[in-house]
């Protein structure tokens, strides 16, 4: 059975959102747009409903989920919010900042992956906020794609991956940021940046008065944040990073018709499929959709421009590194 797809940009009376909210309360799965990527939502207080999220995505059970709320009081419902958390919410919510805080007992262990913490955010997308408000429950929602695939930034990408695995898809058009939220752990004496995202490291440093701690590669660091323990965002064909110009030597054996390129700077070799963006923000917004297009283009390999690390470029580097992880030259 295919998912019901409703374009909520044209919805005037909210009927689609009310129906979606009812499905969430009944323990079923609904995909909805946020300002970052599309989310695969379930009632965060219903452990059985949350299990369906993992089943639909093929997501490892030890990878925690982000709980989405409609206002800061919703965060208090699922987490013990420290004073720093309240200040961060006042400054950055609604928006692409996820806060990792001590979890309340009401949160099922399926959401937290058995941890004592829960990741919470308030999205800055009116459709998402209204859906959560109407549902009356916090919504656990990872990105609405098959585990490991490029995150969906439009409803078509969701249909491609999950069209036969969810009840409803709310189409709100393309997302604004194109990369997921920043994840900040505020359970210790100093904030720890677990995942770069839509809120830049510079903005956090300015607000906190110090640079957030960057975690090492250890198990404890990666386990606490959603979306950091496994290879993510990968297209079906190898992806190589243009960290320097030696990348062209690696892919030189291919004819021009078998190379694709995405980035800001023009490529230094002929490529049959090229997607150029005017700036790093546009690059971040369009990366995942470009990767999905390129894997269908007939290309055998993708070369991706390596952006500057400032602002959203820091998060974009993280996504590109994960998407390219394990890539090798095809035989």
Secondary structure, DSSP 8 states (H G I E B T S, - for coil): ---EEEETTS-SS-HHHHHHHHHHHTT--EEEE-SSSEEEEEETT-HHHHHHHHHHHT--TTS--EEE-SSHHHHHHHEE--HHHHHHHHHH-SSSEEEEEEE-TTS-HHHHTT-SEEEEE--S-HHHHHHHHHHTS-EEEEESS-TTS---SSHHHHHHHHTTT-SEEEE--S-SS-S--EEEE-SSSS-EEEE--SS-HHHHHHHHSS--EE--SSHHHHHTSTT-SS--S--SSEEEEESSTTHHHHHTTS-GGGEEEEESS--SS--SEEEE-SSHHHHHHHHHHHHHHHHTTT-SEEEEE---SSTHHHHHHHHHHHHHTT-----
